[in-house]
């Protein structure tokens, strides 16, 4: 399964649209957004594919955001991390600012720990856990997203132009 990972759109709809267009070109099957989404405009772009997201430190979901998410069938995240299994691989998704984030690497029984927040791409392993930050689509040079092939464990970073 090819999973698209993005973070830190900060309400930049054009950047989210460019990322989703790139994901479509690559035949991504599922998208994970690691927080600092920034509003309904970005969520509208994410609807093109099945998606999981977490809230970031600059996300302040108001009633209107919750109503929109409910109306389009996007599940509002609970307490971090968001946990999901895709193609038999276990994921934990944080934004990266949460108090339990630094301890999570050693505490969670997952294959992948995804996060954003730093606006810096990251790919490293700690024990059996692969830690991935796709970079950011706002205040980052270059702006980037990532794709992860769950069967081959292949991670690729993609620059997003014109975002």
Secondary structure, DSSP 8 states (H G I E B T S, - for coil): -EEEEE---TT-HHHHHHHHHHHHHTT--EEEE-S---SHHHHHHHTTSEEEE---TT----HHHHHHHHHHT-----SS-EEEEETTEEEEE--S-STTHHHHHHH---SEEEE-SSSS-EEEEETTEEEEE---SSS-SS-EEEEEETTTTEEEEEE-TT-
